[in-house]
Amino acid sequence: MDLNVAKQIKPADAGISIIYDVVIIGGGPAGATAAIYTSRAGLSTLVIDKGLTAGALGITGKIANYPGVFEEISGAELLERMRNQARSFGAEFISDKVIGTDLLSEVKTVFGNAGNYISHAVIIATGSMGRGTHIKGEEELLGHGVSYCATCDAAFFRNQEVVVAGSSDEAIEEALFLTRFVSRVQFFCPTPELKAPQHLIDELSENPKVTLYKGASLREIKGQTRVEAVRFVQRGQPEQILPVTGAFIYLQGGRPITDYLQGQLETSPTGCLVVDSEYQTAIPRVFAVGDLLCNHIKQAVVAAGEGAVAGIAVEKALRGRKQMLVDWSK
Amino acid sequence: MNEPVHVTDAAFEKFVLQSTLPVIVDFWAPWCGPCRMVAPILDRIAKEQDGKLIVAKVNTDENNQWAIKYGVQGIPTLFFIAKGKVVHKQVGALPEPNLKDMVSRFLESVTILN
């Protein structure tokens, strides 16, 4: 049969390389602290994170109540210190967005936009800045102009005008990626200022293909069969409609981010994850820490403490001990 | 065919639209994370449903003609096609149980049509 068969998928396309002892999803205070403990215990550790300002600590202006840090520093700076500490013990950090997981198999797989990551244990620490509600038109037009992945879908919008909604470094990076393909990015930042490292803000502001709308909140994505326009309001101005053919959404909210778990773990009606006293979920060697837990106090020091407990518990689970060993001496 | 077949634009009509078996077409690209997630699931479906359906994969980087015709604006997009007609469309990756459920319903609907 003449199928004119195209080339096969190469193993490299699957993005699989090595098996880590532990993959940590989320690099906030919980994930970064867990990484300090696992990497210091000699476990090969990979932290997957969307960016420094993707989470609650990274966008906090000043931290004044973190024990041992007397001077007032920004949340992002405190986080960078934690990450550097983990790096100093050998932990690797990668910037990627996790889109799915296989936690039930013996060897766990975490699927990211940039590659697949495999490990013996997983710590989930993605915080609670997920969105609870959709914008009008968003669900109906998903795949018809609405997208959450510029790297996946940018090529379909060559020489077209699109909107990017968000304020984090993830939103900016995706917008900058889009500028390689589209004719114009209308960037809707819902807050008065962008919440990202200055070099990214500068790069976005200076890009000739980007128009930045500060304090712009997206109200509706309009279109019959595909995206035709967006309705939005900018602070102090009347509502406007802007014609675009694509809408890339990176907005944040206040719900636990667990969508990539795809129902593999039990969540409460409010969307938070259920764990035991060592932060292990119902699946062995899968742990969850930080803001996405039920009854959790949303403080960086609490998240860090939970990360430490889970980090020690992972080491115990992988090395087959029954009790946690606390390392006092090293 | 117990594994997915990679189809070019030129072969699409003959292999997908004129197929006697129902076909699942996966529009994908190598750099797309969600596509990589759905790929092993489609491999298993092709194996499990051997003789009942065909899984066809179209790399949109190299073959974009049919993706454009079908108005694909996000990948992965799966088209469930029987006798040349699109019966169902799925945009984005799905967990394995949900996708397999979708395949079962597709095969049931095709049987009813016959």
Chai-1 contact restraints between the chains, C-beta under 6 A:
chainA,res_idxA,chainB,res_idxB,connection_type,confidence,min_distance_angstrom,max_distance_angstrom,comment,restraint_id
A,L3,B,A11,contact,1.0,0.0,6.0,A-B,restraint_1
A,L3,B,F15,contact,1.0,0.0,6.0,A-B,restraint_2
A,N4,B,T8,contact,1.0,0.0,6.0,A-B,restraint_3
A,N4,B,A10,contact,1.0,0.0,6.0,A-B,restraint_4
A,N4,B,A11,contact,1.0,0.0,6.0,A-B,restraint_5
A,V5,B,H6,contact,1.0,0.0,6.0,A-B,restraint_6
A,A6,B,H6,contact,1.0,0.0,6.0,A-B,restraint_7
A,A6,B,T8,contact,1.0,0.0,6.0,A-B,restraint_8
A,A6,B,N59,contact,1.0,0.0,6.0,A-B,restraint_9
A,D13,B,P30,contact,1.0,0.0,6.0,A-B,restraint_10
A,A14,B,R36,contact,1.0,0.0,6.0,A-B,restraint_11
A,I99,B,G33,contact,1.0,0.0,6.0,A-B,restraint_12
A,I99,B,P34,contact,1.0,0.0,6.0,A-B,restraint_13
A,G100,B,M37,contact,1.0,0.0,6.0,A-B,restraint_14
A,F111,B,M37,contact,1.0,0.0,6.0,A-B,restraint_15
A,G112,B,G33,contact,1.0,0.0,6.0,A-B,restraint_16
A,N113,B,G33,contact,1.0,0.0,6.0,A-B,restraint_17
A,L142,B,V91,contact,1.0,0.0,6.0,A-B,restraint_18
A,G143,B,G74,contact,1.0,0.0,6.0,A-B,restraint_19
A,G143,B,V91,contact,1.0,0.0,6.0,A-B,restraint_20
A,H144,B,Q73,contact,1.0,0.0,6.0,A-B,restraint_21
A,G145,B,Q73,contact,1.0,0.0,6.0,A-B,restraint_22
A,S147,B,G74,contact,1.0,0.0,6.0,A-B,restraint_23
A,C152,B,C32,contact,1.0,0.0,6.0,A-B,restraint_24
A,C152,B,I75,contact,1.0,0.0,6.0,A-B,restraint_25
A,D153,B,G74,contact,1.0,0.0,6.0,A-B,restraint_26
A,F156,B,Q73,contact,1.0,0.0,6.0,A-B,restraint_27
A,Q262,B,P95,contact,1.0,0.0,6.0,A-B,restraint_28
